[in-house]
Amino acid sequence: MDEKKLEGISDIRDESDKDGMRIVVELKRDSEAQIILNQLFKHTQLEGTFGIIMLSLVDNRPRVLTLKQMLEYYIEHRKIIIRRRTQFELDKALRRAHILEGLKIALKYIERIIKTIKTSKSTDRQKNA
């Protein structure tokens, strides 16, 4: 608008907020809305295209995929990753639970363990208690 490429616009306001983006374009009285819209598309980045080749490795072989196929493979990949991470965390928790079970048993017999250590005469016996 400042460069005078678009002649039918009187004001542009940015009314964007946390809910989304909103730009208000006010037209002059005698301007045609469709013509101004076409000029906006032509002279600005409101509409843009770019080419993309979605080349991916599928089963260790290169393939060009459609958008739908790309999304399906990505979702399957994420499922595998989430399963592996969850299994790793479960295994870690089970190892920790095993240690805690041992400590629970040791607490149950703590009196006997302390008594054995105190009454033993040699350090070998204390270590084996």
Steps between C-alpha positions, in 0.01 A plus 500: 500500500787738583662435162172587322478161327151445641276797434163411655600459867434772755630328817653175627471394866654207685240360742692184588474369853571182696218318318636552151608734226263761356582778257229747399527671163270799449424596141432840351140570396546459126725188504395151399565239772582210267751707302675612819506138626658383173761777525576402861561143392718615211716759681525355852576169667136425588511220248812306418595166358809288518595162369602213721630154428415272791783254458526268800660177604237229538638161604850633419399578140443853360141575399308811400188513717171684491406723791262235635768228483754730666261568788416130539869402519572784743211401729616136495854615583372706795304199630817289495701770678233546769480121554878473535522794740214366712657152510834651606334698781306189609819290512674773700207516746497121538874496580442773758205305646723194540751706703221651709360152574844398629518809720152425632609150601818643659290743704285212620808322642706810593507410870651156428753648256619760753520238776707267278740782411541610863558151638738379232867483590659517157450743210449210257193391692368859507533532124324169436216582737 
